[in-house]
């Protein structure tokens, strides 16, 4: 499991964060933002151009030791979502 990851910001500053398999990705984000003097509420993490679920522990995020994570601005704009409803068929009424 990951013993450390590298977090890179948009200006190519890199910081190493020590991790354990049970460490939550939100904690990694907060540590990196503290070291880089950024507000963690404005940022999120990506790995291989894939947004990471910050509620997952390192062991469930499939990150190897030494993984390079990107620090990117989180989107505050609303996005379009699709919702599908399945209505039950009427019973003999």
C-alpha positions in Angstrom: 0.0 0.0 0.0 1.0 3.6 -0.4 3.6 4.9 2.1 3.7 8.3 0.4 2.2 10.2 -2.5 3.3 13.4 -4.3 0.9 16.2 -4.8 1.6 18.7 -7.6 -0.1 22.0 -8.0 -0.7 24.0 -11.2 2.7 25.8 -10.9 4.5 22.5 -10.6 5.3 22.7 -6.9 5.5 19.2 -5.5 5.0 18.2 -2.0 5.4 14.7 -0.5 2.6 13.4 1.8 3.2 10.4 4.1 0.3 8.1 4.0 -1.0 4.8 5.5 -3.5 2.5 3.8 -6.3 3.8 6.0 -5.6 7.5 5.5 -8.5 9.2 3.8 -7.8 11.2 0.6 -9.5 14.2 2.1 -6.7 14.2 4.8 -4.1 14.0 2.0 -5.7 17.0 0.3 -5.8 19.0 3.6 -2.1 18.2 4.4 -1.0 19.2 0.9 -3.0 22.4 1.0 -1.6 23.3 4.4 2.0 22.8 3.1 1.2 24.8 0.0 -0.7 27.5 1.9 -4.0 26.9 0.0 -7.6 26.6 1.1 -8.6 22.9 0.8 -12.2 23.8 0.1 -11.2 25.3 -3.2 -9.2 22.3 -4.4 -9.6 18.6 -5.3 -7.3 15.8 -6.3 -6.9 14.0 -9.7 -4.8 10.9 -10.7 -4.2 10.2 -14.3 -6.8 12.8 -15.3 -9.4 11.1 -13.1 -11.1 12.9 -10.2 -10.6 11.0 -6.9 -13.3 10.4 -4.4 -12.0 12.2 -1.4 -14.0 10.1 1.0 -12.0 6.9 0.1 -9.1 5.6 2.1 -5.8 5.3 0.1 -6.2 1.5 0.0 -9.5 1.7 -1.9 -8.3 4.4 -4.3 -5.9 2.0 -6.0 -2.9 4.3 -5.6 0.6 2.9 -5.6 3.4 4.2 -3.4 4.9 7.3 -4.9 1.8 8.1 -6.9 1.7 11.6 -8.4 -1.6 13.4 -7.7 -2.7 16.7 -9.3 -4.1 19.5 -7.2 -6.8 21.1 -9.3 -9.4 23.8 -8.6 -12.8 22.2 -7.6 -15.7 23.2 -9.7 -18.4 25.3 -8.0 -20.6 25.6 -11.0 -23.7 23.5 -11.2 -23.5 20.6 -13.6 -26.3 18.9 -15.6 -27.4 15.5 -14.2 -29.9 13.0 -15.5 -32.4 11.4 -13.3 -34.5 8.4 -14.4 -37.6 7.3 -12.6 -39.4 4.0 -13.0 -43.0 4.1 -12.2 -44.6 0.9 -11.1 -47.3 -0.4 -13.4 -50.8 0.1 -12.1 -52.4 -2.8 -10.3 -55.7 -4.0 -11.6 -57.2 -0.5 -11.0 
